[in-house]
Amino acid sequence: MMRLMTDRLPIDEILTRFASLLPEGTAVLREDLKKNLKSALGATLSRMDLVTREEFDVQAALLSRTRARLEAMDKRLAALEEALRTERAPPARSTPAQT
């Protein structure tokens, strides 16, 4: 079965595949290489400012709710400003009645 490119492979599976490219007679070297690569990759990833998918999804939902609230407040502010402008507008002048 072929994996889609968007599917994430666990680090262990990637390292196992990489180590399997080494010749058969190098089992000790394979395991040593796998362990060292895992350690180096783990250290590199820990220095990066990464978040889990769950944390990302929580923040995306929070941002979406915040954006919706901001849009609602923008509409409310525009309505209040319009009401204030209407309230302060000078009354329309009427022409004096001619008799």
VOBA-1610 file (N, C-alpha, C; in pm, whole numbers, padded with zeros to 5 digits, always signed):
BEGIN
Met+00084-00118+00000Met+00000+00000+00000Met+00089+00125+00000Met+00061+00220-00084Met+00142+00340-00096Met+00089+00449-00002Arg+00179+00513+00068Arg+00140+00623+00157Arg+00133+00751+00077Leu+00039+00837+00115Leu+00034+00969+00055Leu+00147+01053+00110Met+00191+01152+00035Met+00302+01235+00082Met+00264+01314+00206Thr+00134+01339+00225Thr+00091+01416+00340Thr+00091+01333+00467Asp+00096+01201+00453Asp+00101+01115+00572Asp+00236+01132+00639Arg+00235+01139+00770Arg+00361+01153+00845Arg+00408+01015+00888Leu+00535+00987+00863Leu+00594+00862+00907Leu+00656+00884+01044Pro+00636+00791+01136Pro+00704+00805+01265Pro+00855+00801+01246Ile+00926+00870+01332Ile+01072+00878+01322Ile+01135+00740+01322Asp+01087+00652+01409Asp+01144+00517+01415Asp+01132+00445+01282Glu+01020+00460+01215Glu+01001+00392+01087Glu+01096+00449+00982Ile+01114+00579+00982Ile+01206+00642+00887Ile+01348+00592+00911Leu+01388+00590+01038Leu+01524+00544+01071Leu+01544+00397+01037Thr+01442+00316+01060Thr+01451+00174+01026Thr+01468+00156+00875Arg+01392+00233+00799Arg+01406+00225+00653Arg+01545+00270+00608Phe+01593+00377+00669Phe+01726+00426+00636Phe+01832+00322+00670Ala+01823+00263+00789Ala+01921+00164+00833Ala+01914+00038+00746Ser+01798+00007+00692Ser+01784-00114+00610Ser+01859-00101+00477Leu+01901+00019+00443Leu+01977+00039+00319Leu+02122-00008+00334Leu+02166-00027+00458Leu+02302-00074+00482Leu+02313-00224+00451Pro+02431-00271+00417Pro+02448-00415+00387Pro+02407-00502+00506Glu+02368-00625+00475Glu+02317-00721+00575Glu+02416-00750+00687Gly+02542-00757+00661Gly+02640-00797+00761Gly+02673-00688+00862Thr+02601-00580+00862Thr+02634-00468+00949Thr+02523-00441+01052Ala+02472-00545+01114Ala+02361-00531+01208Ala+02396-00440+01325Val+02517-00455+01379Val+02559-00371+01491Val+02571-00226+01446Leu+02630-00207+01329Leu+02643-00073+01273Leu+02506-00012+01248Arg+02413-00094+01199Arg+02277-00047+01174Arg+02214+00010+01300Glu+02218-00070+01406Glu+02156-00027+01531Glu+02225+00096+01589Asp+02358+00100+01579Asp+02433+00215+01628Asp+02398+00340+01548Leu+02393+00324+01416Leu+02357+00436+01328Leu+02214+00484+01357Lys+02124+00389+01374Lys+01985+00422+01402Lys+01973+00500+01533Lys+02045+00453+01635Lys+02041+00518+01766Lys+02100+00660+01758Asn+02213+00675+01689Asn+02278+00806+01677Asn+02194+00903+01594Leu+02137+00854+01485Leu+02052+00940+01403Leu+01928+00986+01480Lys+01871+00893+01556Lys+01752+00928+01635Lys+01787+01034+01738Ser+01899+01019+01801Ser+01943+01117+01901Ser+01968+01253+01837Ala+02037+01253+01723Ala+02067+01380+01654Ala+01940+01445+01604Leu+01851+01367+01549Leu+01725+01421+01498Leu+01640+01475+01614Gly+01635+01401+01723Gly+01561+01447+01841Gly+01616+01577+01896Ala+01748+01590+01901Ala+01811+01714+01950Ala+01779+01831+01857Thr+01784+01805+01727Thr+01754+01912+01630Thr+01609+01955+01641Leu+01519+01860+01650Leu+01376+01894+01660Leu+01344+01966+01791Ser+01414+01931+01898Ser+01386+01995+02027Ser+01431+02141+02027Arg+01530+02175+01945Arg+01574+02314+01935Arg+01480+02399+01851Met+01398+02334+01772Met+01304+02407+01687Met+01182+02446+01769Asp+01118+02553+01730Asp+01000+02601+01800Asp+00877+02535+01737Leu+00855+02407+01768Leu+00747+02330+01709Leu+00636+02307+01810Val+00515+02287+01760Val+00403+02252+01845Val+00341+02123+01792Thr+00266+02056+01877Thr+00198+01935+01833Thr+00079+01975+01747Arg+00027+01881+01673Arg-00090+01906+01589Arg-00208+01947+01676Glu-00221+01882+01792Glu-00330+01914+01884Glu-00321+02060+01931Glu-00201+02104+01969Glu-00183+02243+02012Glu-00214+02339+01898Phe-00171+02303+01778Phe-00198+02387+01661Phe-00348+02399+01638Asp-00420+02286+01644Asp-00564+02287+01621Asp-00637+02370+01727Val-00593+02360+01853Val-00654+02439+01960Val-00634+02588+01933Gln-00513+02627+01896Gln-00484+02768+01869Gln-00559+02817+01744Ala-00572+02733+01643Ala-00646+02771+01522Ala-00794+02793+01555Ala-00852+02708+01640Ala-00992+02725+01680Ala-01008+02853+01762Leu-00914+02879+01852Leu-00918+03001+01932Leu-00909+03124+01842Leu-00821+03121+01745Leu-00807+03232+01652Leu-00935+03253+01572Ser-00997+03147+01530Ser-01122+03156+01454Ser-01232+03221+01538Arg-01246+03178+01664Arg-01346+03239+01753Arg-01315+03386+01778Thr-01188+03417+01798Thr-01148+03556+01822Thr-01176+03642+01700Arg-01148+03590+01584Arg-01174+03665+01460Arg-01324+03692+01445Ala-01407+03593+01475Ala-01553+03611+01466Ala-01600+03717+01565Arg-01548+03714+01686Arg-01586+03815+01786Arg-01541+03953+01742Leu-01422+03965+01685Leu-01372+04094+01638Leu-01460+04149+01527Glu-01501+04064+01433Glu-01589+04108+01325Glu-01723+04155+01381Ala-01776+04083+01480Ala-01903+04125+01541Ala-01886+04259+01612Met-01776+04279+01681Met-01752+04407+01748Met-01734+04520+01649Asp-01667+04493+01536Asp-01652+04594+01432Asp-01788+04640+01380Lys-01877+04545+01357Lys-02012+04579+01310Lys-02088+04660+01416Arg-02076+04618+01539Arg-02145+04688+01648Arg-02091+04831+01662Leu-01960+04847+01654Leu-01899+04980+01663Leu-01945+05068+01548Ala-01949+05014+01427Ala-01996+05092+01312Ala-02140+05137+01332Ala-02224+05049+01386Ala-02365+05085+01411Ala-02374+05193+01518Leu-02295+05182+01623Leu-02296+05283+01730Leu-02245+05418+01677Glu-02140+05417+01596Glu-02089+05541+01539Glu-02193+05606+01448Glu-02262+05526+01369Glu-02366+05579+01282Glu-02480+05639+01363Ala-02519+05571+01471Ala-02626+05623+01557Ala-02582+05755+01621Leu-02459+05764+01662Leu-02407+05886+01722Leu-02405+06000+01620Arg-02363+05971+01498Arg-02362+06073+01393Arg-02503+06123+01364Thr-02597+06032+01359Thr-02736+06067+01331Thr-02792+06152+01444Glu-02758+06117+01566Glu-02806+06190+01684Glu-02750+06332+01689Arg-02627+06350+01648Arg-02561+06481+01654Arg-02585+06567+01531Ala-02639+06510+01428Ala-02659+06585+01304Ala-02755+06701+01330Pro-02724+06819+01275Pro-02816+06933+01295Pro-02947+06905+01223Pro-03056+06957+01279Pro-03185+06933+01215Pro-03187+06998+01075Ala-03260+06942+00990Ala-03268+06993+00853Ala-03337+07129+00857Arg-03284+07223+00782Arg-03342+07358+00778Arg-03467+07355+00694Ser-03563+07427+00745Ser-03685+07439+00664Ser-03694+07583+00617Thr-03745+07601+00502Thr-03759+07736+00450Thr-03878+07804+00517Pro-03866+07934+00547Pro-03978+08001+00614Pro-04100+08002+00524Ala-04212+07986+00587Ala-04339+07985+00511Ala-04369+08126+00463Gln-04407+08135+00342Gln-04440+08267+00289Gln-04591+08289+00301Thr-04625+08403+00348Thr-04765+08437+00363Thr-04803+08556+00283
//
